[in-house]
Amino acid sequence: MGKLYEVTEQKELLHECFANILADIDRIADEKKINKKNNPMHPLSILYRESKKVFGKLLTTKYSTLHDTDEAWGKYELIRDVLKEIEES
């Protein structure tokens, strides 16, 4: 398999994962009655903004190598872990 194919495959997986995490953040914010716009420094608001940044850039040249996609996976895992902690609190 060529590197370009692997990068494209990783970007597609990341795009789906970040779409899911954005939906999870919205769901949790609704459950906890957190308005992300009125509460920009709330951890859910920060996670949402950071997730949107990555999500918006995934299909651009910013993520053009496996190293870049590994970095995005690291961000995803961190956001997912923090979100899980918030959801359980």
N, C-alpha and C positions, 0 to 999 in steps of 0.2 A: 504494500500500500504506500502511496506517495504521501509525503508530508502535507501537501496542500489538501488532500482528501481528509487526512487525520485532523487537520486544523478546522476544516469546514464541519466535520462531524462533531468535534468538540464545541464549536460555536453554536451549532444547532441544539445540542444538549444543554448548554449553558443558557441559551435563550429561553428554552422551555422551563428550566429550573428557576431562573430569575422571574419569569412570568408567574410561576406558582408561588414564589416567595412574596412577590408583590401582592398577590391575592390573599395570602396568609396574613400579611401585615394589615391589610385593609380589614379583614375579618376580625382579627384580634383587637384592632383599634375600635371597631364597632362594638364588640363585646364589652370592652373596658370603657366605652364611651369617651374615647380620646379623639379630639378633633385635631388632626395633624397640622392643619393650616393655622389654627389659633394657638397651637402649642408646638412651635418649631423646634424647641430644644428637648422635647420629650424623646426618650430613646426610640420609640416607634417612628417618630417623625424623621429622626436622623437615619435610622435603618432604611426607611422608605426612600429618602433622597439618595443615599449611597447606592441602593439597589437600582434605582432609576438611572443613575449615572452609568453603571455598568451595562444595564439592559439596553440603554440607548446607543451605546458604543460597540456592542458585541458584533454587529453586522458591518462594522466599518473596518478600516485598515489598522485601527488601534490594536486589534487583536488579530495579528497575522502570523504568529508563530506559536508553536506548542508551549514555549516559555510564557507567552502572553496569556494563553488559555489556562495554563497552570496557575498563573497569578489570579485570574478571574475565579477559578475554582477555590482558591484560598479565601478570597473575599466572600464567596458564596457560603463556604463552610462556617466562617466566622459569623456572618449575618444569621445563618440558620441556627447556630448554637446560641447566640444572644437572644434571638427571637423565641427559642424554646424556653430559655430561662424566664423571659418576660411572661410568656403564656402560662407557665407553671406558678408564677407568683401571684 
